[in-house]
Amino acid sequence: MLKRLKARAARHHRSLQGELMAILEAVVHEETLLDPATVMSEIRRLGLRTAAESAAMIREDRDAR
């Protein structure tokens, strides 16, 4: 993996640290805008009906870590 990262940095004429920063900046600036239909589809897929159910799922996921 390091070898590939160094090669990528060389292709972009950057240091390894510069390439890592560029990757992080690209990820942070990426915006994923969800349309209402996508959100509703995901809610249905998860089978959520109330806010309490979604809170319970989040709590369960958090506690499993």
N, C-alpha and C positions, 0 to 999 in steps of 0.2 A: 504494500500500500504506500509506503514512504517513497519507494522508487517511482511509482506512478505520480505521486504528488510533486516530487522534484521535477519530473519530466513535464508536468503541466505548468509548473512555475517557469521552467525554461522556455516553453512555448510562448508564454505570455510576457517574457522578459521581466520576470519578477523574482525576488528572493523567495525562499520558502515561506518566511513569515508574511511577506507581502501577498503571496498567493492565498495563504490561510485567511488573511484579513479580507481579501476580495471575495472569497467564498462566503465568509460569515456575513459580510455586508449585503451580498446578493440574497442570502436567505432571509435576513432581517427585513429587507426592503420589499420582498415578495409579498404581494397582497393577494389573498384568495377571497374574492368576493362571492358570496353565496346568494343565489337568488331564492326567493321564498319557496318556489316549488322544490328546490333541492333540499332546503331545510325541512320542509314538511315530509318529504320522502324519507329522510333520515329519521325523523321523529317516528314515523309509522314503522320503519324497519326495526327500530329499537323497541317498539311497542309501548311508548310513553303515552300516558293519558293526563297526568297531573304533574305539577311542579314538585310535589312531595316524592313522586316516583323517580324523577330525574335526580333529585337531591340524594335519595337513597342509593342510586347507582353510582354517583360520584363518591359518596362516602365509602361504599363497598370497594370501589377501585382504589381509593386512597388508602384504606385500611389493609388492602392486600399487599401493599408495597413493603 
